[in-house]
């Protein structure tokens, strides 16, 4: 495979909307971009979606490309950024769900369905109590005691990356726990 495909004439053709040039770039680099995405995302289905987004971005940005710019470099930067954006959204999703449940519970009046609210709060407490002890401790320290990741890492003597991983795992578990409980009606 030719990693130096970044020729000025090829980028000019791409900028002019030459689909054959785009297909050549795609076929030359799709596997490299996939590997770059997979280093961060791991899940093949999501990796494929991100790779497609990268090449859609290339097509949409073809007019803005610097003709002296490395296509491979551009693809690596964009694929890394899209992967990190995906991971941030994944990490944020369970937080949003739990916060939405909390806001929902606190916004209803006494005349509303307090049984539903109590059930949601109980499910959240059950989910948290079902976590492994260390993950539970990290989640409570960060979300209930509102300590920073750095403070929790220092207090527990583990790395910030481990704290982030524990939080991510805990959010996934809580989300799955809510789905299971709400689908089975318990």
C-alpha positions as CSV (number, residue, x, y, z in Angstrom):
1,X,0.0,0.0,0.0
2,X,1.3,3.4,-0.9
3,X,1.2,5.6,2.2
4,X,2.5,8.6,0.2
5,X,-0.6,8.9,-2.0
6,X,-0.8,12.5,-1.0
7,X,0.0,14.0,-4.4
8,X,-1.0,17.6,-5.2
9,X,-2.8,16.5,-8.4
10,X,-4.8,13.9,-6.5
11,X,-6.0,16.4,-3.9
12,X,-7.0,18.8,-6.6
13,X,-9.0,16.2,-8.3
14,X,-10.7,15.4,-5.0
15,X,-11.4,19.0,-4.5
16,X,-13.0,19.1,-7.9
17,X,-15.3,16.3,-6.9
18,X,-13.6,13.4,-8.6
19,X,-15.3,10.3,-7.2
20,X,-12.6,7.9,-8.5
21,X,-10.0,9.9,-6.6
22,X,-12.1,9.7,-3.5
23,X,-12.6,5.9,-4.0
24,X,-8.8,5.5,-4.3
25,X,-8.2,7.4,-1.1
26,X,-10.9,5.4,0.6
27,X,-9.6,2.0,-0.5
28,X,-6.0,3.0,0.4
29,X,-6.7,4.3,3.8
30,X,-9.9,2.7,5.2
31,X,-8.0,-0.1,7.0
32,X,-5.5,2.3,8.6
33,X,-8.3,4.6,9.7
34,X,-10.3,1.7,11.1
35,X,-7.2,0.6,13.2
36,X,-6.8,4.1,14.5
37,X,-10.4,4.3,15.6
38,X,-10.3,0.8,17.0
39,X,-7.4,1.7,19.3
40,X,-9.8,4.0,21.2
41,X,-13.3,2.7,20.6
42,X,-12.9,-1.1,20.5
43,X,-16.5,-2.0,19.5
44,X,-16.5,-2.9,15.8
45,X,-20.0,-1.7,15.0
46,X,-19.2,1.8,16.4
47,X,-15.7,1.8,14.8
48,X,-17.3,1.2,11.4
49,X,-19.8,4.1,11.9
50,X,-17.0,6.4,12.9
51,X,-14.8,5.4,9.9
52,X,-17.7,6.2,7.7
53,X,-18.1,9.6,9.4
54,X,-14.4,10.3,8.8
55,X,-14.7,9.7,5.1
56,X,-18.0,11.6,4.9
57,X,-16.1,14.5,6.5
58,X,-13.3,14.1,4.0
59,X,-15.8,14.4,1.1
60,X,-17.5,17.4,2.7
61,X,-14.2,19.1,3.5
62,X,-12.6,18.4,0.1
63,X,-12.8,22.1,-0.8
64,X,-11.0,23.2,2.3
65,X,-8.0,20.9,2.1
66,X,-4.6,22.3,1.8
67,X,-3.1,20.8,-1.4
68,X,0.3,20.3,0.4
69,X,-1.4,18.6,3.3
70,X,-1.0,14.9,4.0
71,X,-4.3,13.0,3.5
72,X,-3.2,10.3,5.9
73,X,-2.3,12.9,8.5
74,X,-5.7,14.5,8.1
75,X,-7.5,11.2,8.3
76,X,-5.6,10.2,11.5
77,X,-6.4,13.5,13.2
78,X,-10.1,13.5,12.2
79,X,-10.6,9.8,13.1
80,X,-9.0,10.4,16.5
81,X,-11.1,13.4,17.2
82,X,-14.3,11.6,16.1
83,X,-13.4,8.7,18.3
84,X,-12.8,10.9,21.3
85,X,-16.1,12.7,20.7
86,X,-17.9,9.4,20.5
87,X,-16.3,8.2,23.8
88,X,-17.2,11.5,25.5
89,X,-20.9,11.1,24.4
90,X,-20.9,7.5,25.6
91,X,-19.5,8.5,29.0
92,X,-21.9,11.4,29.3
93,X,-25.1,9.4,28.3
94,X,-25.5,7.6,31.7
95,X,-24.8,10.7,33.6
96,X,-27.5,12.5,31.7
97,X,-29.9,9.6,32.3
98,X,-29.3,9.7,36.1
99,X,-29.5,13.5,36.2
100,X,-32.7,13.4,34.2
101,X,-34.2,10.9,36.6
102,X,-33.1,13.2,39.5
103,X,-34.6,16.3,37.9
104,X,-37.8,14.4,37.1
105,X,-38.1,13.2,40.7
106,X,-37.5,16.7,42.1
107,X,-39.7,18.5,39.6
108,X,-42.9,16.6,40.3
109,X,-45.4,17.9,42.9
110,X,-46.8,15.9,45.8
111,X,-49.9,15.3,43.6
112,X,-47.9,13.5,40.9
113,X,-47.0,9.9,40.8
114,X,-44.7,9.7,43.8
115,X,-44.7,5.9,43.5
116,X,-42.9,6.2,40.2
117,X,-40.4,8.6,41.6
118,X,-39.7,6.4,44.6
119,X,-39.3,3.4,42.3
120,X,-36.8,5.2,40.1
121,X,-34.8,6.4,43.1
122,X,-34.9,2.9,44.6
123,X,-33.7,1.4,41.4
124,X,-30.8,3.9,41.3
125,X,-29.8,3.1,44.8
126,X,-30.1,-0.7,44.1
127,X,-27.9,-0.3,41.0
128,X,-25.3,1.7,42.9
129,X,-25.3,-0.9,45.8
130,X,-24.9,-3.7,43.2
131,X,-21.6,-2.2,42.0
132,X,-18.3,-3.8,43.1
133,X,-17.1,-2.1,46.3
134,X,-14.3,-0.1,44.7
135,X,-16.4,1.2,41.8
136,X,-19.2,2.1,44.3
137,X,-16.7,4.0,46.4
138,X,-15.4,5.9,43.3
139,X,-19.0,6.7,42.1
140,X,-20.1,7.9,45.5
141,X,-17.0,10.0,46.0
142,X,-17.3,11.7,42.6
143,X,-21.0,12.1,42.3
144,X,-22.3,12.3,45.8
145,X,-19.4,13.9,47.6
146,X,-18.6,15.9,44.5
147,X,-14.9,15.3,44.7
148,X,-12.8,15.7,41.6
149,X,-11.3,12.8,39.8
150,X,-7.9,13.9,40.9
151,X,-8.9,14.1,44.5
152,X,-10.5,10.6,44.4
153,X,-7.4,9.2,42.7
154,X,-5.2,10.7,45.3
155,X,-7.4,9.6,48.2
156,X,-7.6,6.0,46.9
157,X,-4.1,5.8,45.7
158,X,-5.0,4.9,42.1
159,X,-4.6,6.6,38.8
160,X,-7.0,9.2,37.3
161,X,-7.4,6.9,34.3
162,X,-8.6,4.1,36.6
163,X,-11.1,6.4,38.2
164,X,-12.4,7.4,34.8
165,X,-12.6,3.8,33.8
166,X,-14.5,2.9,37.0
167,X,-17.0,5.7,36.4
168,X,-17.5,4.7,32.8
169,X,-18.1,1.0,33.8
170,X,-20.4,2.1,36.6
171,X,-22.5,4.3,34.3
172,X,-22.8,1.4,31.8
173,X,-23.9,-0.9,34.6
174,X,-26.5,1.6,36.0
175,X,-27.9,2.1,32.5
176,X,-28.1,-1.6,31.9
177,X,-29.7,-2.1,35.4
178,X,-32.4,0.5,34.6
179,X,-33.1,-1.1,31.3
180,X,-33.4,-4.6,32.9
181,X,-35.6,-3.4,35.7
182,X,-37.8,-1.3,33.4
183,X,-38.2,-4.1,30.8
184,X,-39.1,-6.7,33.4
185,X,-41.3,-4.4,35.3
186,X,-39.7,-5.2,38.7
